[in-house]
Amino acid sequence: MSAERPTLPPVRLRTEAELARDALAAPLLARAVRLARWADPGTRVGAGGELVDAQLPAAAEHLGLTADEDGAAEASEAWRLAVDAGLVDVEEPDEDAGPDAEGTASAGANLALITGGSPQDVLSIWLDGLEAVHADATAPVFDDLAELVGEDGSIDFESLDWDPEEEAEFLDGVLGNLYLLTVGDGHGGTDPAPVPLPALAASVIVPDDMGEPTDDILEQVSEAMMRLDDQFRVLEPIGIVEYRPVDEALLVEEGEQATPPADDEDVTRYGMVKLTPLGLYGLRSRMLEAGVDAPAIGDFADKGADALLGGIAYYPEAAAGGEVELWLARRGGAEGAAAELLAAARGTDPEAPLRRLHCQQALALVGAEAEPAVRAVLDDPELGGLARVWLAELGAAGVPAPPESMIFWLAIDTIAAQLEADGDLDELQGLVEGLAGQHSGFFDEAWRVEHPATADVLEAMGRLHGDKKKAKEARKAAFKARSRQGA
């Protein structure tokens, strides 16, 4: 089978039960739930489903918020989320009832699912809330909304310097980069470090091929930081990120003098952001919805060994090991799992050497119980070498010596796997020189090996070998191998 390289590294997610608890603990959703339970037939809403101004003080008091504009704004935000997430149903006033008419509110269908539903139900509600908060984060801030409202009551968006699609694309690009930085540690994002806001802003502004950023680019990065500072402040209460805002001493109006930083090297003053485990889940869900390949460890737990070995072909080592462990946990017997892995490792396609490498690593996780299945393939031309190496590492007795042809075949297969995996160049060079040095006259025999990758491997050995004489021998052997394959 052909393995495709995933667009993103795999993420290691918490269980749905753990994520559902995180979702319920998110401050904004928790407040929305409390307001949904607080609402009664006397709760009055405006034409857009928002709480009327007269109700906001009581709502803020119920939530334990301050009795000021900030408290009222936070209560209004929580109410909007309750409506958007289906925790509250609103009956808006009739259009003919006049501008001062009020509607009513009642418990929504989703409110009962908060306590009586499954973890998936809770996460679905939270995802609806995330979409609403994401929309809020990309919305413009109106200094004077009245100036934008026309005589017919519509808002003149064209007078705003705001493109909703462009703004959403910008934020999604930033969140995508933050996701990649988080899961790209090789461990699926289980212990991410906070990312400085300037670096995150630069990741979507500074061209990849630019050396020293120009003044214009630096100004764009600074503007992007300020946009992101506002947006992450909006996103944090839904539980998607942990955010340390930009130091307010650095936020000055034009013409004012900023307070000089006490420590010029203290990058944390410029904002620090980290995805939470719930944030990883939420962003991955949004990416999957958009058609992005965003794998998670556990994707192959219920699939066959062929899908497993093909799927983890380009995973980091720790992620591949985690996927194999979950796969083995679903299998009834170790010997049967080992036999399935070995069968899936066969093949002459370009990815087959890499499958065999991952098969050998997976068998190490199976342990000694795999020995009967491994011994059963000792005479297999593709798996016999792998089997002998595994048994030797296990310390098993009675392992037959491999024929010389199998030694050379395994050497070619091993290097082919590393080439396909795009491994560390220094490690690959060490492997090449080590294998060639173990056998006198290696290149005199290697070109005869009946392996689909023989010529390609020998050409690579010619490029990688540090000894010029050996490198030349490798190139000659590669030419012989190609001539032999074309004969």
Residue pairs with C-beta under 8 A, 6 or more apart in sequence:
1 306
1 307
1 310
1 347
1 349
1 351
2 310
2 349
2 350
2 351
3 310
3 311
3 313
3 314
3 351
3 354
3 355
5 313
5 314
6 293
6 294
6 295
6 314
6 315
7 292
7 293
7 294
8 179
8 180
8 183
8 287
8 292
8 293
8 294
8 295
9 180
9 183
9 184
9 186
9 188
9 295
9 315
9 316
9 319
10 183
10 188
10 295
10 296
10 297
10 299
10 315
10 319
10 323
11 179
11 182
11 183
11 188
11 189
11 280
11 284
11 294
11 295
11 296
11 297
12 187
12 188
12 189
12 190
12 296
12 297
12 319
12 322
13 19
13 188
13 277
13 280
13 281
13 284
13 296
13 297
13 298
14 22
14 277
14 281
15 119
16 119
16 120
16 123
17 119
18 277
19 119
19 123
19 277
19 278
19 281
20 119
20 120
20 122
20 123
20 126
22 239
22 276
22 277
22 278
23 29
23 122
23 123
23 125
23 126
23 239
23 278
24 30
24 33
24 114
24 122
25 239
26 126
26 237
26 238
26 239
26 278
27 237
27 239
28 77
28 78
28 81
28 129
28 133
28 237
28 238
28 239
29 81
29 85
29 125
29 126
29 129
29 238
29 239
31 63
31 74
31 75
31 78
31 81
32 78
32 79
32 81
32 82
32 85
32 87
32 129
33 82
33 87
33 111
33 114
34 62
34 63
34 78
35 59
35 62
35 63
35 75
35 78
35 79
35 82
35 88
36 82
36 87
36 88
36 107
36 108
36 111
37 107
37 111
38 59
38 62
39 82
39 88
39 105
39 106
39 107
41 104
41 106
42 104
43 51
43 55
43 104
43 105
44 51
44 52
44 54
44 55
44 102
44 103
44 104
44 105
45 51
45 52
45 90
45 91
45 92
45 102
45 103
45 104
45 105
46 52
46 102
46 103
47 92
47 93
47 101
47 103
48 92
49 80
49 83
49 90
49 92
49 103
50 76
50 79
50 80
51 59
51 75
51 76
51 79
52 102
53 72
56 72
56 75
56 76
57 67
57 72
59 72
59 75
59 76
59 78
59 79
60 66
60 67
60 71
60 72
60 74
60 75
61 67
63 71
63 74
63 75
63 78
65 71
65 72
65 74
65 75
77 136
77 237
79 88
80 132
80 136
81 87
81 129
81 132
81 133
81 238
82 88
82 108
83 90
83 108
84 128
84 129
84 131
84 132
85 108
85 110
85 125
85 126
85 128
85 129
85 132
86 108
86 109
86 110
86 111
86 125
86 128
87 107
87 108
87 110
87 111
87 114
87 125
88 105
88 106
88 107
88 108
88 111
89 105
89 106
89 107
89 108
89 109
90 103
90 104
90 105
91 103
91 104
91 105
91 106
92 103
93 101
93 102
93 103
94 101
110 121
110 125
113 121
113 122
113 125
114 122
114 125
123 281
126 238
126 239
126 278
126 282
127 282
127 285
129 238
130 238
130 240
130 282
130 286
133 234
133 235
133 237
133 238
133 240
134 168
134 171
134 235
135 168
136 234
137 171
137 230
137 231
137 234
137 235
138 164
138 167
138 168
138 170
138 171
138 231
139 164
140 160
140 162
140 167
141 230
142 148
145 155
148 155
148 156
148 157
148 159
148 160
149 155
149 156
150 156
170 204
170 224
170 227
171 231
172 286
173 204
174 200
174 201
174 203
174 204
174 228
175 283
176 283
176 287
177 200
177 203
177 204
178 195
178 200
178 241
178 273
178 275
178 283
179 275
179 280
179 283
179 284
179 287
179 294
181 192
181 195
181 200
182 189
182 192
182 274
182 275
182 280
183 189
183 280
185 191
185 192
186 316
186 317
186 318
186 319
187 316
187 318
187 319
188 296
188 297
188 318
188 319
188 322
189 275
189 280
192 274
192 275
193 274
194 242
194 244
194 272
194 273
194 274
195 272
195 273
195 274
196 267
196 268
196 270
196 271
196 272
197 225
197 228
197 229
197 232
197 246
197 270
197 271
197 272
197 273
198 221
198 225
198 267
198 270
198 271
200 228
200 273
201 221
201 222
201 224
201 225
201 228
202 213
202 221
204 224
205 217
205 220
205 221
205 224
206 213
206 217
206 221
210 217
213 221
225 246
225 270
225 271
226 246
226 251
228 271
228 273
229 245
229 246
229 251
229 271
232 241
232 243
232 245
232 271
232 273
233 243
233 245
235 241
235 243
236 242
236 243
239 276
239 278
239 279
240 275
240 276
240 278
240 279
240 282
240 283
241 273
241 274
241 275
241 276
241 279
242 273
242 274
242 276
243 271
243 272
243 273
243 274
244 268
244 271
244 272
244 273
245 271
246 269
246 270
246 271
247 261
247 269
247 270
249 258
249 259
249 261
249 269
250 258
250 259
250 261
250 269
250 270
252 258
261 269
275 283
284 294
284 296
287 294
288 294
295 311
297 319
297 322
297 323
297 326
298 323
298 326
299 311
299 323
300 307
300 308
300 311
300 312
300 323
300 326
300 327
301 323
301 326
301 327
301 329
301 330
302 330
303 311
303 327
304 340
304 344
305 327
305 337
305 340
305 341
305 343
305 344
306 344
308 323
308 324
308 327
308 341
308 344
308 362
309 341
309 344
309 345
309 355
309 358
309 359
309 362
310 351
310 355
311 323
312 319
312 320
312 323
312 324
312 358
313 351
313 354
313 355
313 358
313 420
313 421
314 421
315 323
317 361
320 358
320 361
321 361
321 365
324 358
324 361
324 362
324 365
325 365
327 337
327 362
328 334
328 337
328 362
328 365
328 366
331 337
331 340
333 369
334 366
334 367
334 369
334 370
335 369
335 370
335 372
335 373
336 373
337 366
337 370
338 363
338 366
338 369
338 370
338 373
338 374
339 373
339 376
341 359
341 362
341 363
341 366
342 359
342 363
342 373
342 374
342 376
342 377
342 383
342 387
344 355
344 359
345 352
345 355
345 356
345 359
345 382
345 383
345 386
346 352
346 380
346 382
346 383
347 355
347 382
348 452
349 452
350 420
350 452
350 453
351 420
352 382
353 413
353 414
353 416
353 417
353 420
353 453
354 417
354 420
354 421
356 382
356 383
356 386
356 413
356 417
357 414
357 417
357 418
357 421
359 386
360 386
360 389
360 390
363 370
363 374
363 390
364 390
364 393
368 394
370 390
371 391
371 394
371 396
374 387
374 390
374 391
375 387
375 391
377 383
377 384
377 386
377 387
378 384
378 387
378 388
378 400
380 387
381 406
381 409
382 413
384 402
384 406
385 402
385 406
385 407
385 409
385 410
385 413
386 410
388 399
388 400
388 402
388 406
389 410
391 399
392 399
402 410
404 445
405 449
407 439
408 439
408 442
408 445
408 446
408 448
408 449
409 449
409 450
409 451
411 435
411 439
411 442
411 446
412 446
412 449
412 451
412 453
412 454
412 457
413 451
413 453
414 431
414 435
415 428
415 431
415 432
415 435
415 457
415 460
415 461
416 451
416 453
416 456
416 457
418 427
418 428
418 431
419 428
419 453
419 456
419 457
419 460
425 464
428 464
429 464
429 465
429 466
432 460
432 461
432 464
432 465
433 464
433 465
433 466
433 467
433 470
435 442
436 442
436 443
436 461
436 465
436 470
436 474
439 445
443 458
443 461
443 470
443 473
443 474
443 476
443 477
444 477
446 454
446 458
446 477
446 481
447 454
447 455
447 458
447 477
447 478
447 480
447 481
447 484
448 481
448 484
449 481
451 457
454 481
454 485
455 478
455 481
455 482
455 485
456 478
458 474
458 475
458 477
458 478
458 481
459 474
459 475
459 478
461 471
461 474
461 478
462 471
462 472
462 474
462 475
462 478
463 471
464 471
465 471
465 474
